[in-house]
Amino acid sequence: MKDNIKPVIAIAAVAISIVIFLAVLNAQFSAVQKFIFGALSLAGCGTALSRIYKLENWGGMFLLRSQKGLKFLDQMAKRHPKLWQYFAELGMIVGYGSLAYFIMGGKSTGWKSKAARFVPGTILLVLVSGLLPLAMALLLSMIRGGAEFSTASSKFQSATSGMDLFRYLSIALLVFGGITVLTTLSIVTYAGIVAAAIISALLGNPVPITTTPPGGMPLLPGINLDLVQGVAALVVVLAVHEGMHGILARLYKLPLKSAGVVIFGFLPFGAFVDIDEKKLFKEKKEKQNAVLVAGTAANFATAIFFLLLLSLFIAIMGNSPSDLARQVGRFLALTFALNIIVASVNLVPLPMFDGYHIMRNLVPNKLAQKAIVYLVAISFLLTLFPWLLR
């Protein structure tokens, strides 16, 4: 293809995709149908653009790589090395509770050093676990079609309300394994609720499965999230996540191949830092874990920061904000919610998440690793099964 024709074809592909995208957005489809058709239009656009310019492509997502920004990450890593190491260790405690001691390599430091990490880390763990329900409630209030699965939380609570043992077990597991175990337990438990409803339907009683909402929902700016707010919030989520991965990688002298932007169709969808994974996974496990958990730690910290910003913004604006102020407030709330929820899900031990690699470092037995992955993967899919009946 001639170079002077490429921009014309690219503009045409983007224009057609935008027209289809807007038509889907305004159509009388269900939330699931809008997501599917909207994602397909973006995937088609992204695939066309990647073929025109010979870019790496994954289902319509392509990467725009650059060396810019790597020098900044290197400077940040050199400027405050002890701070970043401490930050990652706090993130491990929030993510893994008491298991963080082993993830950090069981350091033979004195009790004062341990207390300096585990006391504030445990306080942050309690704070983050308490903010999770607020984040979910805010996110549901801002999702179009969120009502289709907003009752999943109440369904979960009603199913476990009479189980005092479950409540105490949840607290014990939170202390033992942090947000990772709490999130994973919630997924597995809700999958059990869905599985019980499916079994009931197979035995001739379809009522439970028809009244059981899905336990999760795919998000796509412009379809079930506000386009501008959704893109901006996701960019913040991914930028801080990938940026902190890069800072910890450079702290341990691991090379960064590139950094850049992720595009889905015509929408900017986030950022990335390309770490040399071969060298990363040859490092000591505690260093690997620090690099892997750093992104999640950054998301938790960003969530708390945006919640403080939101609280301050509400206090300043009062009860009668302008339309612009309401939009700003919604962006702050959405960024808080997405950071804390994405961070929690990222710790789940599934191959596409950072939690998978940390779990492999923590659980040496390969058979046990596979059992954990299969259990969580099947549970994750079961929580989404009710969407097929919508």
C-alpha positions as CSV (number, residue, x, y, z in Angstrom):
1,M,0.0,0.0,0.0
2,K,1.4,3.4,-1.0
3,D,2.2,5.7,1.9
4,N,0.2,8.6,0.6
5,I,-3.0,6.4,0.5
6,K,-2.6,5.1,4.1
7,P,-3.9,8.2,5.9
8,V,-6.9,8.3,3.6
9,I,-7.9,4.7,4.3
10,A,-7.1,5.1,8.0
11,I,-9.4,8.2,8.3
12,A,-12.1,6.3,6.4
13,A,-11.8,3.3,8.8
14,V,-12.0,5.6,11.9
15,A,-15.0,7.5,10.4
16,I,-17.0,4.3,9.6
17,S,-16.2,2.9,13.1
18,I,-17.4,6.1,14.8
19,V,-20.6,6.1,12.8
20,I,-21.3,2.4,13.8
21,F,-20.2,3.1,17.4
22,L,-22.7,6.0,17.7
23,A,-25.4,4.0,16.1
24,V,-25.0,1.2,18.6
25,L,-24.9,3.7,21.4
26,N,-28.3,5.2,20.4
27,A,-29.9,1.8,19.5
28,Q,-32.5,0.1,21.6
29,F,-30.2,-2.7,22.6
30,S,-29.6,-4.3,26.0
31,A,-26.4,-3.4,27.9
32,V,-24.8,-6.7,26.8
33,Q,-25.8,-6.2,23.1
34,K,-24.4,-2.7,23.2
35,F,-21.1,-3.9,24.6
36,I,-20.7,-6.7,22.1
37,F,-21.6,-4.5,19.0
38,G,-19.6,-1.5,20.3
39,A,-16.6,-3.7,21.0
40,L,-16.8,-5.3,17.6
41,S,-16.9,-1.9,15.9
42,L,-13.8,-0.8,17.8
43,A,-12.1,-4.2,17.1
44,G,-12.7,-3.8,13.4
45,C,-11.3,-0.3,13.4
46,G,-8.2,-1.3,15.4
47,T,-7.5,-4.3,13.2
48,A,-7.7,-2.1,10.1
49,L,-5.4,0.5,11.5
50,S,-2.9,-2.0,12.7
51,R,-2.8,-3.7,9.3
52,I,-2.4,-0.4,7.5
53,Y,0.5,0.7,9.6
54,K,1.8,-2.8,10.5
55,L,1.3,-2.4,14.2
56,E,1.1,-5.1,16.9
57,N,-2.6,-6.0,17.3
58,W,-4.6,-8.0,19.8
59,G,-8.3,-8.2,18.9
60,G,-8.4,-4.5,17.7
61,M,-6.0,-3.2,20.5
62,F,-2.7,-2.0,19.2
63,L,0.3,-0.4,20.8
64,L,2.0,2.9,20.0
65,R,5.6,2.4,21.3
66,S,8.1,5.0,22.2
67,Q,11.3,5.4,24.2
68,K,10.0,8.7,25.6
69,G,9.2,8.5,29.3
70,L,11.8,5.8,30.1
71,K,14.3,8.4,31.2
72,F,11.8,9.9,33.6
73,L,11.1,6.5,35.2
74,D,14.8,5.9,35.5
75,Q,15.3,9.2,37.2
76,M,12.3,8.6,39.6
77,A,13.8,5.2,40.6
78,K,17.2,6.6,41.3
79,R,15.8,9.6,43.2
80,H,14.0,7.8,46.0
81,P,15.0,4.1,46.0
82,K,14.1,3.4,49.7
83,L,10.7,5.1,49.3
84,W,9.8,3.0,46.3
85,Q,10.9,-0.2,48.1
86,Y,8.9,0.7,51.1
87,F,5.9,1.6,48.9
88,A,6.0,-1.8,47.3
89,E,6.2,-3.6,50.7
90,L,3.2,-1.7,51.9
91,G,1.4,-2.8,48.7
92,M,2.3,-6.4,49.4
93,I,0.8,-6.2,52.9
94,V,-2.4,-4.7,51.6
95,G,-2.5,-7.3,48.8
96,Y,-1.5,-10.3,50.8
97,G,-1.9,-9.6,54.5
98,S,0.4,-11.8,56.7
99,L,1.5,-13.7,53.6
100,A,3.4,-10.6,52.6
101,Y,6.2,-11.7,55.0
102,F,7.0,-14.7,52.8
103,I,6.4,-12.7,49.5
104,M,9.0,-10.2,50.7
105,G,11.4,-13.1,51.3
106,G,11.0,-13.4,55.0
107,K,13.5,-10.7,55.7
108,S,15.6,-11.2,58.9
109,T,15.1,-7.7,60.1
110,G,14.4,-6.5,63.7
111,W,11.0,-6.1,65.2
112,K,11.1,-2.4,64.7
113,S,11.7,-2.7,61.0
114,K,8.9,-5.3,60.7
115,A,6.5,-3.0,62.7
116,A,7.3,-0.1,60.5
117,R,6.0,-2.1,57.6
118,F,3.2,-4.3,59.0
119,V,1.5,-1.7,61.3
120,P,0.8,0.9,58.6
121,G,0.4,-1.8,56.0
122,T,-2.3,-3.5,58.1
123,I,-4.1,-0.2,58.7
124,L,-4.1,0.4,54.9
125,L,-5.4,-3.1,54.4
126,V,-8.4,-2.5,56.7
127,L,-9.0,0.9,55.0
128,V,-8.9,-0.5,51.5
129,S,-11.1,-3.5,52.4
130,G,-13.6,-1.0,53.9
131,L,-13.5,1.2,50.7
132,L,-14.3,-1.7,48.3
133,P,-18.1,-1.7,48.9
134,L,-18.1,2.1,48.4
135,A,-16.1,1.8,45.2
136,M,-18.5,-0.8,43.9
137,A,-21.6,1.2,44.8
138,L,-20.2,4.3,43.1
139,L,-19.2,2.4,40.0
140,L,-22.7,0.8,39.7
141,S,-24.3,4.2,40.0
142,M,-22.3,5.4,37.0
143,I,-22.7,2.4,34.7
144,R,-25.4,2.3,32.1
145,G,-27.2,-1.0,32.5
146,G,-25.6,-1.4,36.0
147,A,-29.0,-2.3,37.4
148,E,-28.8,-5.6,35.6
149,F,-26.2,-6.9,38.0
150,S,-26.4,-4.3,40.9
151,T,-28.3,-6.9,42.9
152,A,-25.4,-9.3,42.9
153,S,-24.0,-7.8,46.1
154,S,-27.3,-8.1,47.9
155,K,-27.7,-11.7,46.6
156,F,-24.3,-12.5,47.9
157,Q,-25.0,-10.9,51.3
158,S,-28.4,-12.6,51.6
159,A,-26.8,-16.0,50.8
160,T,-24.2,-15.5,53.5
161,S,-26.1,-13.4,56.0
162,G,-27.0,-16.3,58.2
163,M,-23.5,-17.7,58.1
164,D,-21.7,-16.1,61.1
165,L,-18.8,-18.5,60.4
166,F,-18.4,-17.1,56.9
167,R,-18.2,-13.5,58.3
168,Y,-15.5,-14.5,60.8
169,L,-13.8,-16.6,58.1
170,S,-13.7,-13.5,55.8
171,I,-12.0,-11.4,58.5
172,A,-9.5,-14.2,59.3
173,L,-8.7,-14.6,55.6
174,L,-8.4,-10.9,55.1
175,V,-5.7,-10.8,57.9
176,F,-4.1,-14.0,56.5
177,G,-4.1,-13.2,52.8
178,G,-5.1,-9.6,52.3
179,I,-7.3,-8.2,49.4
180,T,-6.1,-11.1,47.2
181,V,-7.7,-13.8,49.3
182,L,-10.8,-11.7,50.1
183,T,-11.4,-11.0,46.4
184,T,-10.7,-14.6,45.3
185,L,-13.0,-16.0,48.1
186,S,-15.8,-13.6,47.0
187,I,-15.5,-14.8,43.3
188,V,-15.5,-18.5,44.4
189,T,-18.4,-18.1,46.8
190,Y,-20.5,-16.3,44.3
191,A,-19.7,-18.9,41.7
192,G,-21.0,-21.4,44.1
193,I,-24.3,-19.5,44.3
194,V,-24.6,-19.4,40.5
195,A,-23.7,-23.2,40.3
196,A,-26.4,-24.0,42.8
197,A,-28.9,-22.0,40.7
198,I,-27.8,-23.9,37.6
199,I,-28.2,-27.3,39.3
200,S,-31.6,-26.2,40.5
201,A,-32.6,-25.4,36.9
202,L,-31.4,-28.7,35.7
203,L,-33.5,-30.4,38.3
204,G,-36.6,-28.6,37.0
205,N,-36.7,-25.4,39.1
206,P,-35.6,-22.5,36.8
207,V,-36.5,-19.7,39.3
208,P,-33.2,-19.4,41.1
209,I,-31.1,-19.0,37.9
210,T,-33.5,-16.4,36.4
211,T,-33.2,-14.3,39.6
212,T,-29.5,-14.7,40.0
213,P,-27.7,-11.6,38.6
214,P,-24.2,-11.8,37.0
215,G,-21.3,-11.2,39.3
216,G,-19.4,-8.9,37.0
217,M,-19.8,-6.7,33.9
218,P,-17.4,-5.7,31.1
219,L,-16.8,-1.9,30.9
220,L,-16.4,0.1,27.7
221,P,-16.3,3.9,27.6
222,G,-19.1,5.3,25.4
223,I,-21.2,2.1,25.8
224,N,-21.8,1.6,29.5
225,L,-19.5,4.4,30.8
226,D,-19.4,8.0,29.9
227,L,-17.0,8.3,26.9
228,V,-14.8,11.1,28.1
229,Q,-14.9,10.3,31.9
230,G,-14.4,6.6,31.2
231,V,-11.4,7.0,28.9
232,A,-9.8,9.6,31.2
233,A,-10.3,7.4,34.3
234,L,-9.0,4.3,32.6
235,V,-5.9,6.2,31.4
236,V,-5.2,7.2,35.0
237,V,-5.7,3.7,36.2
238,L,-3.3,2.2,33.6
239,A,-0.8,5.0,33.6
240,V,-0.1,4.9,37.4
241,H,-0.2,1.0,37.3
242,E,2.3,0.7,34.5
243,G,4.4,3.6,35.6
244,M,5.0,2.1,39.0
245,H,5.9,-1.3,37.4
246,G,8.5,0.6,35.4
247,I,9.9,2.5,38.5
248,L,10.4,-0.7,40.5
249,A,11.9,-2.5,37.4
250,R,14.5,0.3,37.1
251,L,15.1,0.2,40.8
252,Y,16.4,-3.4,40.3
253,K,18.3,-2.4,37.1
254,L,15.9,-4.4,34.9
255,P,15.8,-3.0,31.3
256,L,12.7,-1.4,29.9
257,K,12.2,-2.0,26.2
258,S,9.7,0.8,25.6
259,A,6.6,2.7,26.9
260,G,3.6,3.9,25.1
261,V,-0.2,4.1,24.7
262,V,-2.8,1.4,24.2
263,I,-5.4,2.1,21.6
264,F,-8.7,0.2,21.1
265,G,-10.1,1.1,17.8
266,F,-10.1,4.9,17.9
267,L,-10.2,5.1,21.7
268,P,-7.1,5.7,23.8
269,F,-7.4,2.9,26.4
270,G,-4.4,3.3,28.6
271,A,-0.6,3.1,28.9
272,F,2.0,0.4,29.2
273,V,5.7,-0.1,30.1
274,D,7.4,-3.0,28.4
275,I,9.7,-4.8,31.0
276,D,12.1,-7.4,29.8
277,E,10.2,-10.3,31.3
278,K,12.9,-12.9,30.6
279,K,15.3,-10.9,32.9
280,L,12.5,-10.2,35.4
281,F,11.7,-13.8,36.0
282,K,15.4,-14.7,36.4
283,E,15.6,-12.3,39.4
284,K,15.1,-13.4,43.0
285,K,11.4,-14.0,43.8
286,E,11.1,-11.2,46.3
287,K,12.3,-8.7,43.6
288,Q,9.9,-10.2,41.1
289,N,7.1,-9.8,43.6
290,A,8.0,-6.2,44.3
291,V,7.9,-5.3,40.6
292,L,4.6,-7.2,40.1
293,V,2.8,-5.8,43.1
294,A,4.0,-2.2,42.5
295,G,1.3,-1.5,39.9
296,T,-1.5,-2.6,42.2
297,A,0.0,-0.7,45.1
298,A,0.0,2.4,42.9
299,N,-3.7,1.9,42.1
300,F,-4.7,1.6,45.7
301,A,-2.7,4.7,46.6
302,T,-4.3,6.6,43.6
303,A,-7.8,5.4,44.7
304,I,-7.2,6.9,48.2
305,F,-5.9,10.1,46.7
306,F,-8.9,10.5,44.4
307,L,-11.3,9.8,47.2
308,L,-9.7,12.6,49.2
309,L,-9.9,14.9,46.2
310,L,-13.6,13.9,45.7
311,S,-14.3,14.7,49.4
312,L,-12.6,18.0,49.2
313,F,-14.3,18.8,45.9
314,I,-17.8,18.1,47.4
315,A,-17.0,20.2,50.4
316,I,-16.0,23.1,48.3
317,M,-18.8,22.9,45.7
318,G,-21.6,22.4,48.2
319,N,-25.1,21.1,47.4
320,S,-25.8,23.0,44.2
321,P,-22.8,22.3,41.8
322,S,-22.9,23.4,38.2
323,D,-23.1,20.9,35.4
324,L,-19.4,21.1,34.8
325,A,-18.7,20.6,38.5
326,R,-21.0,17.5,38.5
327,Q,-19.0,16.1,35.5
328,V,-15.7,16.7,37.4
329,G,-17.1,15.1,40.5
330,R,-18.2,12.0,38.5
331,F,-14.7,11.8,37.0
332,L,-13.1,11.9,40.4
333,A,-15.6,9.2,41.7
334,L,-15.1,7.0,38.7
335,T,-11.3,7.2,38.9
336,F,-11.4,6.3,42.6
337,A,-13.8,3.3,42.0
338,L,-11.9,1.9,39.0
339,N,-8.5,2.2,40.7
340,I,-9.5,0.2,43.7
341,I,-11.6,-2.4,41.8
342,V,-9.1,-3.0,39.0
343,A,-6.3,-3.3,41.6
344,S,-8.3,-5.9,43.6
345,V,-9.1,-7.9,40.5
346,N,-5.5,-7.7,39.3
347,L,-4.4,-9.7,42.4
348,V,-6.6,-12.7,41.5
349,P,-4.5,-15.6,40.5
350,L,-5.4,-15.8,36.8
351,P,-2.8,-15.9,34.0
352,M,-3.8,-12.5,32.6
353,F,-3.2,-10.8,36.0
354,D,-0.1,-10.0,38.1
355,G,-1.5,-12.0,40.9
356,Y,-0.9,-15.2,38.9
357,H,2.9,-14.7,38.9
358,I,3.0,-13.8,42.6
359,M,0.9,-16.9,43.4
360,R,3.4,-19.1,41.4
361,N,6.3,-17.6,43.5
362,L,4.4,-18.2,46.7
363,V,3.1,-21.7,45.9
364,P,6.1,-23.9,44.7
365,N,4.0,-27.0,43.9
366,K,3.0,-27.0,40.2
367,L,0.0,-29.2,40.8
368,A,-1.3,-26.9,43.5
369,Q,-0.7,-23.9,41.1
370,K,-2.9,-25.5,38.4
371,A,-5.6,-26.4,40.9
372,I,-5.8,-22.8,42.1
373,V,-5.9,-21.4,38.6
374,Y,-8.6,-23.9,37.4
375,L,-10.7,-23.3,40.5
376,V,-10.5,-19.5,40.1
377,A,-11.0,-19.6,36.3
378,I,-14.1,-21.8,36.4
379,S,-15.4,-19.6,39.3
380,F,-14.8,-16.4,37.3
381,L,-16.6,-17.8,34.3
382,L,-19.5,-19.0,36.4
383,T,-20.0,-15.5,37.9
384,L,-20.5,-14.2,34.3
385,F,-22.8,-17.1,33.2
386,P,-26.1,-15.3,34.0
387,W,-25.3,-12.8,31.3
388,L,-26.1,-15.5,28.8
389,L,-29.7,-15.6,30.0
390,R,-30.2,-11.8,29.8
